[in-house]
């Protein structure tokens, strides 16, 4: 089971990404911006920050693994969102979806 309590925090994710692996599955948690409302006329598009969790099979790192072998999900950029992302990582591993 992936348990990163005490190893990662929202302030950490504001500045850096977090990577790890667990029994054949590699994962990445990072801050991302998503568009929540397209630009209208002179109003700019509206974005929000999210935690993007990405998983893929070992043995390669994120950069060299083909995109078709990765899948991801976004979570709110909050402490609760962080723990929801960790729960998702564990669910995906248990289901063998990596």
C-alpha positions as CSV (number, residue, x, y, z in Angstrom):
1,X,0.0,0.0,0.0
2,X,1.3,3.4,-0.9
3,X,1.5,5.6,2.2
4,X,3.2,8.9,1.7
5,X,1.9,10.7,4.8
6,X,4.7,12.8,6.1
7,X,6.6,12.6,2.8
8,X,4.6,15.1,0.8
9,X,2.6,18.3,1.3
10,X,0.8,20.9,-0.6
11,X,3.6,23.4,-0.2
12,X,6.0,20.8,-1.7
13,X,3.7,20.3,-4.7
14,X,3.6,24.0,-5.3
15,X,7.3,23.9,-6.1
16,X,8.1,20.4,-7.3
17,X,6.6,17.1,-8.4
18,X,6.7,13.9,-6.4
19,X,7.5,10.5,-8.0
20,X,7.6,7.0,-6.7
21,X,6.9,3.4,-7.5
22,X,5.1,0.5,-5.8
23,X,5.3,-3.2,-6.9
24,X,5.4,-2.6,-10.6
25,X,3.6,0.7,-10.8
26,X,5.2,4.0,-11.1
27,X,3.4,7.2,-10.2
28,X,3.8,11.0,-10.3
29,X,1.9,13.7,-8.4
30,X,2.3,17.3,-9.6
31,X,0.5,20.6,-9.7
32,X,-1.3,21.3,-13.0
33,X,-3.6,24.0,-14.3
34,X,-6.8,23.2,-16.0
35,X,-9.2,25.4,-17.9
36,X,-12.5,25.7,-16.2
37,X,-14.0,28.3,-18.5
38,X,-12.9,29.3,-22.0
39,X,-12.1,32.9,-22.9
40,X,-15.1,34.9,-23.9
41,X,-14.5,38.1,-25.9
42,X,-12.1,40.2,-23.9
43,X,-12.4,38.1,-20.8
44,X,-9.4,35.7,-20.3
45,X,-10.0,32.0,-19.7
46,X,-10.4,30.9,-16.1
47,X,-8.1,28.2,-14.8
48,X,-7.7,26.4,-11.5
49,X,-4.8,24.5,-10.0
50,X,-5.3,20.7,-9.5
51,X,-3.2,17.8,-8.3
52,X,-2.6,15.6,-11.3
53,X,-1.8,11.9,-10.4
54,X,-0.3,9.9,-13.2
55,X,0.5,6.1,-13.2
56,X,2.3,3.9,-15.7
57,X,4.0,0.5,-15.6
58,X,7.6,-0.1,-14.7
59,X,10.5,-0.1,-15.6
60,X,10.9,3.3,-17.3
61,X,10.6,6.8,-16.0
62,X,7.9,9.3,-16.9
63,X,9.8,11.0,-19.7
64,X,10.6,7.9,-21.7
65,X,7.3,6.0,-21.2
66,X,4.9,6.3,-24.1
67,X,1.8,8.4,-23.4
68,X,-0.5,5.6,-24.3
69,X,0.9,3.6,-21.3
70,X,0.1,6.4,-18.8
71,X,-3.2,7.4,-17.4
72,X,-4.1,10.1,-15.0
73,X,-6.8,11.8,-12.9
74,X,-7.0,15.3,-11.4
75,X,-7.9,16.1,-7.8
76,X,-8.5,19.4,-6.0
77,X,-5.3,21.2,-5.0
78,X,-6.0,20.8,-1.3
79,X,-4.8,18.5,1.5
80,X,-7.9,16.4,1.1
81,X,-7.3,16.3,-2.6
82,X,-3.8,15.0,-2.0
83,X,-5.1,12.1,0.2
84,X,-7.8,11.3,-2.4
85,X,-5.0,11.1,-5.0
86,X,-3.1,8.6,-2.8
87,X,-6.3,6.6,-2.4
88,X,-6.8,6.5,-6.1
89,X,-3.2,5.3,-6.6
90,X,-3.8,2.5,-4.2
91,X,-7.2,1.6,-5.9
92,X,-5.6,1.6,-9.4
93,X,-2.7,-0.6,-8.2
94,X,-5.1,-3.1,-6.5
95,X,-7.2,-3.2,-9.7
96,X,-4.0,-3.8,-11.8
97,X,-4.7,-0.7,-14.0
98,X,-1.1,0.2,-14.5
